[in-house]
Amino acid sequence: MNGLATKAVIGWLTVSDTPGNDSALTEKALASRAAAGDSDAFTQIVKRYEGPVYNLCYRYLGPANAEDAAQETFIRAFVHRGAFDPDRPLLPWLITIARRLCIDRLRRSKRETLSNESSDALADSRPTAEDATASQETLGQLATMLETLPEGQREAISLYHIDELSYEDVAKTLDVPIGTVMTWLHRGRVKLRTLLTQSAGHAQAAPGGK
């Protein structure tokens, strides 16, 4: 692990709940300082946004893996801090990192399960999409279906519905007009509804289906 990243994450885990002098800094100022390698500024960023990042990881991976995924998200963000654009909001950027990380973990978990003949035994000891609650199972299914959408629709759906960003923040993140975002959302929803309906029909037609 990168030494500066380790320092930043340790600072996140041990920082006091009492805001320091940096708490009044604007997001733009924090982003600029973090991009320059200021680990204290990055710790303030983590304090501001750990809640929404953790919540997203929780929705994808459940409580067993959410905290670890959230920490890895901020480590990746710090390592790639040069990609910070102080003129754009930080939260959509962090959310995108977290979402991609979670999807990668879900894919890896699924591949490992399918490649092992004793997948049933593994499912009892390793959290997977199938071990989650009904809503988490649906989210995992949607994550797979999202990959079938065109990039614009996929990103808009993920940022708006899963990451809970506003239309404006989605537009800023994707660097497109709000009207384009709304068009992508509409078309993506139609496609996803079709896929979900087809999936439900297949499940009912399968042996043991209701």
N, C-alpha and C positions, 0 to 999 in steps of 0.2 A: 504493500500500500504506500502511496506517495506520502512522504513525511509531512508536508504542509497539509495535505488532506486529513491525515491522522490527527494533527493538531487541531484542525478546525472542527472535526467531528467530536474529539474529546472535549473541546470547549463547549460544543452543543450539549453534550451529555452531562456536563458538570456546572454549566453556567447558572448563576443565581437567578431566582425569579424576579429579583429587583432590577428594573431597567437601569442600564448605565447611561453614560453621556451620549452614546451612539444611538439611543432609542429614538431621538428626535430627528435623526437624519432622514432625508427623503429616500425613496427607493432608488432614484437615479444616482444619488450620491453614494449610497451603499453599493450599488452595482458597479460604479466606477472604481471605488476603492477595492472591492473584491476582485474585479478584473485585473487590478494592478498587483494582486497577491496579498492583500490585507486580510489575514485570517480572522481578525477581530470583527471586521465588517461582514465577513461571510457568516460568522457566528450569529450576528444580528439578523441576517437574512434567514438563517435556519430558524431562529426563534419566531420570526414573523410568519413563516410559511410551513412549519412542521405539521400544523394541524391539517390543512387541506391535503398535503402530500401523504400523510399517514392515512387519512380517510380513504383516499383513492387506493392505496396499497391494500387496505383492509377489505375494500369491496372486491378487489381482484383475488387476493390470496388468503383472506381470512386472518383471524387474530394470531395464529401460530407463526406467520411469516411476515406480517405487515411491518413490524418495527424494523426488522433486518432490511427489508426492501426499501423502507423510507431512508434509513441510514445510507444504504448504497446509492440511493438517488442523489443525496447531497454530496457524497464522495465524488460521484461522477460529475456533478455540477461544478464542484471545486476544481477537479482535475482539468475540466474543459472551460474554466472560467473565462478564458480568452474569447469565448463565443458570446459572452454577455454583451448585449446591446443596451446601453443605458437609456436610450430613447424609446425602448419598448418595455412592456411590463414583464416582470420576472416570473410571476406565478404561472402563466401559460407555458413558459419555457421549462420550468421545473416539473409541471404536470406532464408535459410531453415526455420528459426523461423518465419519470416514474411509470407512466403508462406503458411505454415501450419495454422497460425493464420487466414489469409484471407480465406482459404478454410473452416475453421471451422465457420467463420462468414457467409459465403455464405450458408453453409448447414443449420445453425441455422435459417437464414432468410427464407430459402425455407421451412423448417419444420413449422415455425410459420405461413407462408402464407397458406400452405396447410391445416393446422389444424383450420384455421379460416374461417367461412362461408362467411365472407365479405372480402375475399382476394382482390377483385378488389378495394374496398375502401382503404384498407391498402396499396396497391401498389401505390396509389397516394400520400401517405404521408411518406412512408418508402422506402428508396433506396433498390432495390434488383437487382439481375442479369438482370431481365427483363427491369429495368429502364435505364440500361447503353446503351452506343452506340453499334452499330452493332459489332464492334471488341470486346468490353467487353462482349457482349452476347456470342460471339463465345468462348471467353476465359473461361467464366463460364461453358459453355457446355463441353469444353475440360477438365476442372477441374474435372467434374463428370466422363467423360470417362476415364480419367487417372487412376481413382480408380479401373478400371477393368483390368489394366495392371499388370503384375508381378512387384514386388517391384523394381528390378533393372531397368527395362525399364521405369517405372513410374518416379523414381528419376532422371534418366539420361535425360529424355524428359523435365522434369520440370526445372532442373538446367540449361540445355543448351538452350532450346527454350524460356522458360518463364523468367527465371532469368538471361539469357544472359551471363552465365559463359563460359569460354573457355573449350576446350576438357581437357586441363591439369588440370584446377581447378575442373572440374567435377570429373576427375579421383582421384584427391587428396581428394575431399570431400567424395567420395564413397569408397575410399581406394581400387581401382581396377586399372588394367592396362588400358591405353588409348584404346587399341584394344577392350577390353571388353566394354568400354563406346560406341565405335562406333558400335559394334554389337547390343547393347541394343537400341541405337538410331535408327538404321535401322529397327529392328523388331518392336519397338514401333511405329515408323512412319507408317509402313505398317498396323498395327492393328488400329491405329487412323484413317487413311484414310478410311479403311473399315467401321469403326463405323460412321464416318461423312457421308460417301456415303449412308449408310443405313438410317441414320437419315434424310438426305435430301429427300430420296425417300419416307419415311413415311410422311414427311411434305407435299410433293406434292400430295400424295394419299389421305390425309385427306380432309374433306369437306372444301371448300374455298381455298384449295391449288392451286398453279398455275402449 
